[in-house]
Structures are given as C-alpha cells and as structure tokens.
Amino acid sequence: MTRQLTPQQAYERLADRAAGTEICSAEAYSKLRDWGIDADKADAIVDRLIAERYIDDRRFAHAYVRDRINNARWGLLKIRQAMRLKRIPSALVNEAIDSELNDETYCSNLAAALRSKARSMPSPIQSADRAKLIRFAASRGYEPELIMQMLSDEDYWRTAD
C-alpha cells in the first residue's frame, strides 16, 4: 500500500493523471482507495473530477475501444469483458463499439493474428493446427462464428493485406 494522501493531494494526482491519459471513474475510485481516502471524500473527489471534465466514462469508453481494436488488436468479447471489469455501463460500451468499430479493420486484425500464429504451421492447415488457431483467436477475444468463417477462407487470411 502506498502512503496515505490528503484528499487535496489525491485530487491533484488524479487530475494530473487524467490530464495525460483517459481514466474511468472505477479506476479513480480504486486509486483513491489505494491511497487511503475514505468513501465520502472519494465520492467528492470523483464528482469534482467529472464536473471539471477530467473524467468522462463515455470519452474513456470510446478511447479504450479505439485503442484496443487499432493497437492491441483485441476482439469484441475481450473488449467487452475488460470494460465490464472497469464497471463501464453496457450502454456506453455498445455506443463506443458502434462508433469506433470498422468491420474491415476488425476482420483485417483477425486475419493478421491468424497469419502470424500460422507462420510455423504447414499449409494446408491440419485439424490439430486448426484447433490451435481457434483457441488463439478466441483468447484474443474474437467471436467463434467469425473465427470459423475466417478459417474457412484460408486464401484470404494466409495472404498479406
């Protein structure tokens, strides 16, 4: 546990962090709890950060989804689970996904992941290797239906974009 901070110090640290990167209200509460701030003061600090627009769960959801799709190349199942753990309301998650998801990029990301994993496998893919690819893509959060559809078109995902 880190040293205990005063409410003003905690506010300043969170405001500084939120000015540099998006954080959600659940992350703010977690930090405040780690710093030994009691619940009433934590509520006041988070309310102030929201009022001053340092924290905005809608803005966080959009940035998080955009980053996870474009940079981390996660699938929607993994993104939704991570957002659930951050206590982002599902309405905000759905809104962010609808706004930020580009089907072409999403399929391209899955194809690139499959291609990367399959480099060491023989062509055509054998059933044991196919199972490995399915598990790998599922662990990245891609939907089973999309994985199966993509695997059935080996010519698509085996060739470079």
C-alpha positions in Angstrom: 0.0 0.0 0.0 1.3 3.4 -0.9 1.5 6.2 1.7 -1.7 7.9 2.7 -2.5 11.1 0.9 -4.6 14.0 1.8 -7.8 14.5 -0.2 -6.3 17.5 -1.9 -3.1 15.6 -2.8 -5.2 12.7 -4.1 -7.3 15.1 -6.2 -4.2 16.7 -7.7 -2.6 13.4 -8.5 -5.7 12.1 -10.2 -6.3 15.3 -12.1 -2.7 15.2 -13.3 -3.0 11.6 -14.4 -6.4 12.2 -16.1 -5.0 15.2 -18.0 -2.4 12.9 -19.6 -4.5 9.8 -20.3 -8.1 8.7 -20.1 -9.2 7.1 -16.9 -12.6 5.9 -15.9 -14.4 6.6 -12.6 -13.8 3.0 -11.4 -10.0 3.4 -11.8 -10.2 6.7 -10.0 -12.1 5.1 -7.1 -9.6 2.3 -7.0 -6.6 4.7 -6.8 -8.3 6.7 -4.1 -9.0 3.5 -2.1 -5.3 2.6 -2.5 -4.3 6.0 -1.2 -6.4 5.6 1.9 -9.1 8.1 1.0 -12.5 7.3 2.7 -15.6 6.7 0.6 -17.3 10.1 1.3 -14.2 12.1 0.3 -13.6 9.8 -2.7 -17.1 10.5 -4.0 -16.5 14.2 -3.7 -13.1 14.0 -5.5 -14.5 11.9 -8.3 -17.6 14.1 -8.6 -15.2 17.2 -8.9 -13.1 15.4 -11.5 -16.2 14.6 -13.5 -17.5 18.2 -13.2 -14.2 19.5 -14.4 -14.2 17.0 -17.3 -11.0 15.2 -16.2 -13.0 12.0 -16.0 -15.7 11.1 -18.5 -16.7 7.4 -18.8 -18.2 8.0 -22.3 -15.0 9.5 -23.6 -13.0 6.8 -21.8 -15.1 4.0 -23.4 -14.5 5.5 -26.9 -10.8 5.8 -26.4 -10.5 2.4 -24.8 -12.4 0.6 -27.6 -10.5 2.6 -30.3 -7.1 1.7 -28.7 -7.9 -2.0 -28.1 -9.1 -2.5 -31.7 -6.5 -0.5 -33.5 -3.4 -1.0 -31.3 -3.9 -4.1 -29.2 -6.0 -5.8 -31.9 -8.4 -7.3 -29.4 -11.7 -8.9 -30.3 -15.0 -7.6 -29.1 -15.5 -10.3 -26.5 -12.3 -9.4 -24.8 -13.0 -5.7 -25.0 -16.5 -6.1 -23.5 -15.1 -8.2 -20.7 -12.4 -5.6 -19.9 -15.0 -2.8 -19.9 -17.2 -4.9 -17.6 -14.3 -5.2 -15.2 -13.9 -1.4 -15.3 -17.6 -1.1 -14.5 -18.4 0.8 -17.7 -22.2 0.6 -18.3 -23.0 -1.7 -21.2 -24.9 1.1 -23.0 -21.7 3.2 -23.1 -19.7 0.1 -24.3 -22.2 -0.6 -27.1 -22.2 3.1 -28.1 -18.4 3.1 -28.2 -18.2 -0.1 -30.2 -20.9 1.0 -32.7 -19.0 4.3 -33.2 -15.4 3.0 -33.2 -15.6 -0.4 -34.9 -14.7 -0.6 -38.6 -15.6 -4.1 -39.9 -12.8 -4.0 -42.5 -10.2 -3.2 -39.9 -11.6 -5.7 -37.4 -11.5 -8.6 -40.0 -8.1 -7.5 -41.1 -6.9 -7.6 -37.5 -8.2 -11.2 -37.1 -6.6 -12.2 -40.4 -3.3 -10.7 -39.3 -3.5 -12.6 -36.0 -4.2 -15.9 -37.7 -1.5 -15.3 -40.2 1.0 -14.6 -37.5 0.1 -17.6 -35.5 0.0 -19.9 -38.6 3.5 -19.0 -39.9 5.0 -22.0 -38.2 2.2 -24.4 -39.3 2.1 -26.4 -42.5 -0.1 -25.4 -45.4 -2.8 -26.5 -45.7 -3.8 -26.3 -42.0 -4.2 -29.7 -40.3 -7.0 -30.2 -37.8 -4.7 -30.1 -34.7 -3.3 -26.8 -36.0 -6.7 -25.5 -36.8 -7.8 -26.1 -33.2 -4.7 -24.2 -32.1 -5.7 -21.3 -34.3 -9.3 -21.3 -33.0 -8.1 -21.3 -29.4 -5.6 -18.5 -30.1 -8.2 -16.3 -31.9 -10.7 -16.9 -29.1 -8.1 -15.9 -26.5 -7.8 -12.6 -28.3 -11.5 -12.1 -27.9 -12.8 -12.8 -31.4 -16.2 -14.3 -31.8 -16.3 -18.1 -32.6 -18.6 -17.6 -35.6 -16.2 -15.0 -37.1 -13.1 -17.2 -36.4 -14.8 -20.2 -38.1 -15.8 -18.1 -41.1 -12.3 -16.7 -41.4 -10.6 -20.1 -41.1 -12.8 -21.5 -43.9 -11.3 -18.9 -46.3 -7.7 -19.7 -45.9 -6.8 -17.9 -49.1 -8.0 -14.7 -47.5 -6.1 -14.7 -44.2 -3.0 -16.6 -45.5 -2.2 -13.8 -48.0 -0.7 -10.5 -46.8 -3.0 -7.4 -46.8 
